[in-house]
């Protein structure tokens, strides 16, 4: 008996591409993820009827035959959670899969369907599409793994709290810092002035970034990228702040903490790119 031909449809949404015939989900055209069968069928059901409510009963009929005895609610919830984790989506602020209480789910992002395209062998596709050489030493979106917003947002918010604490403590202990720096003459005066100015600038920026992470602002990764050059200068200056406490913590620990702070602005950028499914290709 001849095998049924593979489903040739390709669904494109955001930075993702789903090949229905192979169940392969591509991210930025480079990272391939093989979905579990139940998660694949749920995603296909949603993509075939975007912006329509797909009821839980419709999904049950597609996933399990009528004579199959399974914990349907648990199985469907597991499939939805896997899809959201893979897409970097969240139930609280969905970009792709929206929960309709007591009814089902709806796919809310724009979907393009290429019904004529044929599935490609992954190796052949990679060989046919040369990877452009990046001119930047910074990691690009395609270089980073996907991460859920539930993981990235708290980490990013904690970094903002850490910087805010630096600024507030330095300003609260300004008399001590002033005495320490002015003992070094004119150079110390300029360092003190830079400390006060950068702290005054940094506080509102950090409050904005903290609130953006806390309330899951749309396009935070793009906004942070635009601010990255300014923040990089600001953060690298404050990476030297541990040396203000060298008398208490020691020179070696001051170097170690300073080295970690040098890397921190790059880690913030990477975190946001890992959880930005709506960014342009």
Phi and psi in degrees as a GROMACS rama.xvg file:
@    title "Ramachandran Plot"
@    xaxis  label "Phi"
@    yaxis  label "Psi"
@TYPE xy
-66.8089  146.407  UNK-2
-72.61  146.027  UNK-3
-67.6744  137.663  UNK-4
-63.1361  146.988  UNK-5
-66.1967  145.336  UNK-6
-63.7247  118.482  UNK-7
-83.8086  -3.39553  UNK-8
-68.9914  143.288  UNK-9
-125.123  122.397  UNK-10
-101.599  130.904  UNK-11
-120.85  131.303  UNK-12
-153.942  132.693  UNK-13
56.7022  -129.163  UNK-14
-97.4965  10.3914  UNK-15
-106.396  155.254  UNK-16
-141.864  122.979  UNK-17
-109.895  124.325  UNK-18
-95.298  108.263  UNK-19
-62.0184  -36.4419  UNK-20
-67.8337  -32.1907  UNK-21
-107.747  -13.5594  UNK-22
72.8926  19.824  UNK-23
-93.6813  126.109  UNK-24
-105.93  119.446  UNK-25
-104.724  143.319  UNK-26
-119.144  119.275  UNK-27
59.2386  22.9164  UNK-28
73.4167  4.32253  UNK-29
-123.843  -39.5862  UNK-30
-93.9252  120.511  UNK-31
-102.97  132.28  UNK-32
-125.459  129.713  UNK-33
-92.8281  115.163  UNK-34
-79.6124  149.284  UNK-35
-65.4597  155.029  UNK-36
-58.1689  -44.1057  UNK-37
-66.246  -41.8679  UNK-38
-64.477  -37.7163  UNK-39
-62.6646  -45.5442  UNK-40
-66.2657  -37.0589  UNK-41
-63.3774  -46.279  UNK-42
-64.6085  -40.4838  UNK-43
-62.6242  -40.4161  UNK-44
-60.599  -41.0645  UNK-45
-71.974  -40.0405  UNK-46
-71.4234  -30.4624  UNK-47
-68.8135  -24.1407  UNK-48
-134.689  66.4292  UNK-49
-62.6587  145.805  UNK-50
66.8405  8.44899  UNK-51
-106.927  150.133  UNK-52
-79.8168  121.895  UNK-53
-100.245  115.226  UNK-54
-72.4955  157.907  UNK-55
-63.2883  -32.2003  UNK-56
-68.3679  -38.6295  UNK-57
-62.0732  -41.2754  UNK-58
-66.8636  -38.3489  UNK-59
-61.4516  -43.5532  UNK-60
-64.381  -32.5475  UNK-61
-78.5157  -34.8764  UNK-62
-85.3869  -37.2613  UNK-63
-133.179  132.917  UNK-64
-61.3724  161.94  UNK-65
-61.7321  -29.6856  UNK-66
-94.5094  13.4761  UNK-67
-94.3252  131.325  UNK-68
-105.026  106.319  UNK-69
-140.16  164.237  UNK-70
-80.2216  88.6867  UNK-71
-60.2351  -46.7873  UNK-72
-59.8354  -44.9012  UNK-73
-64.9302  -43.5225  UNK-74
-63.6246  -42.9019  UNK-75
-68.9751  -41.8957  UNK-76
-61.7119  -38.4491  UNK-77
-64.09  -43.4349  UNK-78
-63.2719  -43.5519  UNK-79
-63.9188  -42.6467  UNK-80
-64.0054  -38.652  UNK-81
-64.7099  -41.0424  UNK-82
-62.7626  -44.3421  UNK-83
-64.6564  -40.5572  UNK-84
-64.216  -41.2842  UNK-85
-66.7727  -38.4011  UNK-86
-86.4496  -5.52998  UNK-87
68.8332  31.1586  UNK-88
-99.9585  169.437  UNK-89
-143.219  149.745  UNK-90
-70.6174  -32.9353  UNK-91
-71.1273  -37.0545  UNK-92
-137.216  74.4597  UNK-93
-73.5479  142.35  UNK-94
-107.453  -23.1907  UNK-95
-123.24  -59.5377  UNK-96
-107.566  116.146  UNK-97
-104.259  131.867  UNK-98
-84.1914  129.055  UNK-99
-104.578  105.639  UNK-100
-52.3316  133.832  UNK-101
62.7335  10.0369  UNK-102
-125.097  -59.7222  UNK-103
170.612  -135.906  UNK-104
-139.454  159.362  UNK-105
-141.541  137.707  UNK-106
-90.8661  117.526  UNK-107
-103.588  -7.32336  UNK-108
-88.1525  154.635  UNK-109
-61.8994  141.354  UNK-110
-126.649  132.72  UNK-111
-111.018  136.489  UNK-112
-119.948  125.235  UNK-113
-108.352  98.3481  UNK-114
-81.6511  -18.3696  UNK-115
-89.281  -18.3869  UNK-116
-71.1651  147.861  UNK-117
-104.731  144.737  UNK-118
-58.79  140.749  UNK-119
-104.125  145.819  UNK-120
-68.1494  128.111  UNK-121
-52.4774  -43.8488  UNK-122
-64.7519  -40.274  UNK-123
-68.5239  -37.356  UNK-124
-64.8482  -40.4931  UNK-125
-66.2656  -36.3678  UNK-126
-71.0885  -33.0677  UNK-127
-76.4283  -20.8996  UNK-128
-113.212  99.436  UNK-129
-65.1714  140.732  UNK-130
-85.5001  119.327  UNK-131
-65.6484  142.263  UNK-132
-78.1097  125.663  UNK-133
-75.8122  138.781  UNK-134
-92.5452  -3.26024  UNK-135
-105.768  144.357  UNK-136
-82.064  -11.0728  UNK-137
-79.716  147.255  UNK-138
-67.3298  138.05  UNK-139
-96.6526  171.698  UNK-140
-55.8171  -38.3737  UNK-141
-73.1544  -12.8683  UNK-142
-87.6739  -12.5047  UNK-143
-107.939  146.23  UNK-144
-74.4703  160.219  UNK-145
-76.6925  146.929  UNK-146
-141.133  147.61  UNK-147
-75.3007  149.572  UNK-148
-64.1188  -28.5114  UNK-149
-63.4822  -27.757  UNK-150
-87.3042  -43.0387  UNK-151
-71.1363  -43.3244  UNK-152
-59.9217  -47.2771  UNK-153
-62.9431  -38.9472  UNK-154
-64.0066  -44.6021  UNK-155
-64.6657  -41.3682  UNK-156
-64.2482  -38.0392  UNK-157
-64.0705  -36.6102  UNK-158
-63.4113  -39.317  UNK-159
-66.1687  -38.7652  UNK-160
-62.8043  -38.9259  UNK-161
-62.1396  -46.0637  UNK-162
-64.3924  -40.6265  UNK-163
-59.6377  -40.8398  UNK-164
-64.3542  -37.1154  UNK-165
-58.4323  -50.5421  UNK-166
-62.0218  -47.1882  UNK-167
-66.146  -43.6711  UNK-168
-63.692  -42.79  UNK-169
-62.6677  -42.0084  UNK-170
-72.3532  -34.7988  UNK-171
-66.4626  -31.7513  UNK-172
-105.22  33.1077  UNK-173
-59.182  -39.4362  UNK-174
-58.4841  -41.3513  UNK-175
-65.5223  -44.7225  UNK-176
-63.8275  -39.9593  UNK-177
-62.5692  -45.7425  UNK-178
-61.7142  -40.5054  UNK-179
-65.4635  -44.9859  UNK-180
-78.3189  -39.0299  UNK-181
-69.9003  -15.6672  UNK-182
-69.8982  -12.3288  UNK-183
-98.2185  12.2507  UNK-184
81.8468  -147.244  UNK-185
-63.2891  -38.6902  UNK-186
-61.5721  -39.038  UNK-187
-63.9816  -33.6138  UNK-188
-63.947  -43.802  UNK-189
-67.0707  -36.2126  UNK-190
-65.5258  -41.198  UNK-191
-62.9086  -43.4953  UNK-192
-62.4595  -42.4834  UNK-193
-63.6046  -38.6281  UNK-194
-62.4592  -45.8609  UNK-195
-65.7271  -44.6879  UNK-196
-65.4387  -46.775  UNK-197
-67.7638  -33.712  UNK-198
-66.9686  -41.7697  UNK-199
-64.5145  -35.8218  UNK-200
-75.5332  -38.9173  UNK-201
-70.0509  -33.22  UNK-202
-59.9925  -52.2515  UNK-203
-65.7134  -33.0212  UNK-204
-64.3543  -44.2136  UNK-205
-67.0475  -36.627  UNK-206
-62.9683  -40.3553  UNK-207
-63.5811  -47.0554  UNK-208
-66.66  -36.7039  UNK-209
-63.8789  -47.0398  UNK-210
-65.872  -34.5698  UNK-211
-63.3248  -40.4691  UNK-212
-72.096  -40.1849  UNK-213
-64.6569  -37.8426  UNK-214
-105.302  10.206  UNK-215
55.2144  56.1608  UNK-216
-56.7402  139.434  UNK-217
-68.6955  133.201  UNK-218
74.3407  24.5663  UNK-219
-60.9649  -38.8968  UNK-220
-61.6493  -41.7312  UNK-221
-67.1186  -40.115  UNK-222
-65.4518  -41.5151  UNK-223
-65.4804  -38.4491  UNK-224
-60.7745  -38.4051  UNK-225
-67.8316  -32.2497  UNK-226
-87.5527  -4.7558  UNK-227
-59.2783  -42.8811  UNK-228
-61.7199  -43.9966  UNK-229
-65.0089  -45.7978  UNK-230
-65.53  -34.131  UNK-231
-61.788  -46.3394  UNK-232
-61.761  -45.4055  UNK-233
-61.1166  -47.6962  UNK-234
-69.7298  -36.245  UNK-235
-69.4681  -32.2291  UNK-236
-65.1197  -43.4869  UNK-237
-75.6371  -11.7218  UNK-238
-64.725  -18.593  UNK-239
-86.8232  -5.3831  UNK-240
-60.1864  -31.4522  UNK-241
-57.8843  -23.572  UNK-242
-71.5225  -14.594  UNK-243
-68.7107  -23.3037  UNK-244
-109.326  22.1589  UNK-245
-61.7409  -28.9764  UNK-246
-67.2524  -25.3788  UNK-247
-98.1435  -35.7071  UNK-248
-103.743  -13.5625  UNK-249
92.2874  154.205  UNK-250
-67.9828  -39.8921  UNK-251
-63.5553  -46.0962  UNK-252
-66.5157  -35.3367  UNK-253
-61.6993  -40.6354  UNK-254
-64.5927  -44.5139  UNK-255
-62.4102  -46.2056  UNK-256
-66.6511  -39.8216  UNK-257
-62.6028  -40.4546  UNK-258
-63.3224  -39.8537  UNK-259
-65.0653  -39.3044  UNK-260
-68.5236  -28.7032  UNK-261
-62.2994  -37.6706  UNK-262
-79.1527  -23.2504  UNK-263
-57.1559  -42.3191  UNK-264
-61.1017  -33.0444  UNK-265
-71.1563  -35.5697  UNK-266
-67.2189  -35.3096  UNK-267
-62.6619  -44.3181  UNK-268
-60.8265  -45.3684  UNK-269
-64.4354  -41.1959  UNK-270
-57.0142  -47.7778  UNK-271
-67.8245  -37.2033  UNK-272
-67.1878  -31.4602  UNK-273
-69.9731  -20.8693  UNK-274
-122.94  36.9723  UNK-275
-120.676  73.4945  UNK-276
-66.8949  -19.5744  UNK-277
-90.9037  4.01139  UNK-278
-71.5806  153.749  UNK-279
-67.4584  156.084  UNK-280
